[in-house]
Amino acid sequence: MLELKLLRENPQFVIERLAVKNFDAKEIVEDILKVDQQRRSVQTELDSNLAEQNKTAKSIGMLMKEGKKDEAEQAKKSVSSLKSRSAELQQTLDQLQKEQLD
């Protein structure tokens, strides 16, 4: 079984070795690497989004203590939109992971 790490690090080697077995793997390897890159990109964006969401959520309590209700409400709206985006990203990530396994 081929590991994704090997495909990432040396795709040409994999293609050449499979060609020895009369298997043209160029298109398949390129597709796998494309899906992997998309998955990694979405994972990075999701992680960043979740970190921002946590940071903003923590600031809400401090803003309320300081009596800055307007700013706290803005932060709540921001957290809400971040949660929505996180859900979309998670769905995309799940789809890409499923595609990667197929």
RODO-2510 file (C-alpha; in nm, 4 decimals, decimal comma):
residues 102
     n   res          X          Y          Z
     1     m     0,0000     0,0000     0,0000
     2     l     0,1277     0,3441    -0,0891
     3     e     0,1503     0,6066     0,1779
     4     l     0,0383     0,9613     0,1138
     5     k     0,3697     1,0885     0,2461
     6     l     0,5564     0,9056    -0,0309
     7     l     0,3198     1,0463    -0,2931
     8     r     0,3741     1,3989    -0,1598
     9     e     0,7504     1,3714    -0,1368
    10     n     0,8259     1,1819    -0,4560
    11     p     0,5311     1,1484    -0,6952
    12     q     0,7500     1,0886    -0,9994
    13     f     0,9133     0,7881    -0,8316
    14     v     0,5716     0,6353    -0,7631
    15     i     0,4589     0,6942    -1,1215
    16     e     0,7781     0,5374    -1,2580
    17     r     0,7577     0,2344    -1,0294
    18     l     0,3943     0,1703    -1,1214
    19     a     0,4825     0,2061    -1,4906
    20     v     0,7101    -0,0953    -1,4477
    21     k     0,3921    -0,2910    -1,3693
    22     n     0,2276    -0,1460    -1,6834
    23     f     0,0066     0,0855    -1,4813
    24     d    -0,0259     0,4481    -1,5921
    25     a    -0,0674     0,6250    -1,2578
    26     k     0,0162     0,9816    -1,3556
    27     e    -0,3414     1,1104    -1,3606
    28     i    -0,4403     0,9215    -1,0463
    29     v    -0,1380     1,0463    -0,8517
    30     e    -0,2065     1,4040    -0,9629
    31     d    -0,5709     1,3740    -0,8531
    32     i    -0,4701     1,2352    -0,5149
    33     l    -0,2196     1,5149    -0,4607
    34     k    -0,4745     1,7779    -0,5667
    35     v    -0,7353     1,6499    -0,3184
    36     d    -0,4681     1,6263    -0,0475
    37     q    -0,3620     1,9872    -0,1061
    38     q    -0,7243     2,1046    -0,0916
    39     r    -0,7813     1,9079     0,2284
    40     r    -0,4717     2,0519     0,3910
    41     s    -0,5692     2,4039     0,2894
    42     v    -0,9214     2,3660     0,4285
    43     q    -0,7810     2,2137     0,7512
    44     t    -0,5481     2,5120     0,7949
    45     e    -0,8304     2,7590     0,7383
    46     l    -1,0562     2,5684     0,9791
    47     d    -0,7891     2,5642     1,2506
    48     s    -0,7316     2,9366     1,2089
    49     n    -1,1045     3,0044     1,2151
    50     l    -1,1532     2,8008     1,5336
    51     a    -0,8636     2,9811     1,7036
    52     e    -1,0148     3,3189     1,6150
    53     q    -1,3545     3,1983     1,7339
    54     n    -1,2124     3,0941     2,0724
    55     k    -1,0178     3,4184     2,1118
    56     t    -1,3234     3,6304     2,0339
    57     a    -1,5496     3,4239     2,2590
    58     k    -1,3121     3,4711     2,5522
    59     s    -1,3107     3,8464     2,5018
    60     i    -1,6901     3,8702     2,5329
    61     g    -1,6868     3,8104     2,9086
    62     m    -1,4178     4,0716     2,9612
    63     l    -1,6098     4,3254     2,7545
    64     m    -1,9262     4,2625     2,9555
    65     k    -1,7346     4,3092     3,2829
    66     e    -1,6010     4,6393     3,1544
    67     g    -1,9532     4,7517     3,0626
    68     k    -1,8875     4,7545     2,6896
    69     k    -2,2119     4,5888     2,5881
    70     d    -2,2098     4,7221     2,2318
    71     e    -1,8640     4,5807     2,1681
    72     a    -1,9674     4,2533     2,3331
    73     e    -2,2683     4,2281     2,1025
    74     q    -2,0432     4,2859     1,8016
    75     a    -1,8132     4,0116     1,9281
    76     k    -2,1119     3,7773     1,9672
    77     k    -2,2121     3,8427     1,6071
    78     s    -1,8555     3,7791     1,4994
    79     v    -1,8465     3,4488     1,6881
    80     s    -2,1760     3,3498     1,5308
    81     s    -2,0444     3,4107     1,1787
    82     l    -1,7199     3,2303     1,2640
    83     k    -1,9187     2,9294     1,3869
    84     s    -2,1177     2,9270     1,0664
    85     r    -1,8006     2,9389     0,8576
    86     s    -1,6445     2,6652     1,0730
    87     a    -1,9422     2,4397     1,0058
    88     e    -1,9060     2,4976     0,6303
    89     l    -1,5335     2,4276     0,6437
    90     q    -1,5870     2,1120     0,8484
    91     q    -1,8390     1,9858     0,5953
    92     t    -1,5959     2,0553     0,3106
    93     l    -1,3159     1,8869     0,5041
    94     d    -1,5288     1,5778     0,5671
    95     q    -1,6151     1,5585     0,1986
    96     l    -1,2493     1,5897     0,0933
    97     q    -1,1420     1,3246     0,3437
    98     k    -1,4086     1,0893     0,2122
    99     e    -1,2971     1,1599    -0,1443
   100     q    -0,9383     1,0954    -0,0424
   101     l    -1,0272     0,7537     0,0980
   102     d    -1,2250     0,6482    -0,2089
***
